[in-house]
Amino acid sequence: MKEQAFPATFLSSQNLIILLILLLSTSVNGQEASKVHKFTLGSYFSQGDYGSTEETDITYFPVSYELTTFPWVLSVTLPYLALQGPGDVFFETGNIGSGREGESEFVDEHGIGDVFLSATYQLPPVLDDRLFVDFTLQAKLPTADEDRDLGTGELDFGYQVDFYTTLERNTYFSTLGYRQRGKTPLFDLENSLYASVGLMRQYGEKTYLGLVYDYRERASSNAFESHEIMPFISYNPGKKWNFMLYSIVGFTASSADQTIGLQASYTLP
């Protein structure tokens, strides 16, 4: 059985990057603003053995809607998920060992994944309007089919605080969060802390390049802690569109060997 969605740190980093680009381009942070609607279509593919003897392939297509109305940012993500590999690898934790009696069975399934909800509250800027702080509550709803190994069937919660500041064309940001996982009799899942730091630089009026480092505590007694970096490039061809290409490079067995993702966002008004 596998967890259906992005690691908490990756999902948070990706959403924070796009949020920062939106805020920089529309100047809605730190002031009352009209409602901004954002629709995002993403695609993600990863492959790796996660410290096991067999490889696991994960294909993920999330569709998201986000509403920004200062000081709130509300979002919902509905994914389509395809999994091929041993039944003892979680996308978030890597190989945590089989939770079933006997040998692990091979999983080859696809369908609707778990729904993600998030609510972010943006505080007024501090330190002469140089530092911004956001608080976010996340929830993973167990909408994936547990019997088909597309989800854990349990409700998860995440709590995080984000800090970011922009100096000329450079934006520096960091995240500190905590993931509370629903318990399942199949696996020894644990709650865990996660953190990230990153830099994003604007080139010209339309292009952003950046790098994020993510750390995550192990999510079970049989898992490894995670250390990953995520290089990305974001391009705004106009005021309404944003395209983002990224990859993830891991340094422990909890990460995939190959990862690539692409997403497109459309903003109204």
C-alpha angles and dihedrals in degrees: 000000000000136000110249108224150048118299109267092247094048095047089048094048093048093048092045092052093051091044091052092050090049092049093047093049098043100030093223097139119099095016142067108275139179118254116287119199121200127189119193133189116189140181127198134178130183135173131185146121095243090213093309131111094249132055126244123211120202124188118184131183113183125188115198140185121197130186119198118191111153124283092015133066114186124184143174126195126195114187137195111215137194122187131187120174146057115339095236100069122098119199091225101040106027120219108357098165130261117303094193130079113264125005123344115262122228115256122215106164141133136186145099114339131208118298119242123211126185138177121194125192116201116209120213111269118268136197094050092319092302102112126056125193127194131187119206135191116196132189130190110206114208097236095133118100105262093191089059092049093247095123146001094251089231135112116246130193132200130195123191146161123211129201125192141162135182123219112183104305097344124090118194119196141171138183135205118187148158127220118208109196127202111243121245128186091227098064138029096238120177136194114252146187123238135187140179141186127195150168128216123187126193119224115194116327100304112035133076126184123189152157130217129194115204129193125188131178116235114278098212140019089258097046134086129238112254131238116179141159124209119200114193144174123205126192130192110197089180142351094280104040132069129177124191130190120188146161135196125224116195131198101196136052089261090076133074121253094228128026134169132166140179131187138178125205131193120196131202135234 
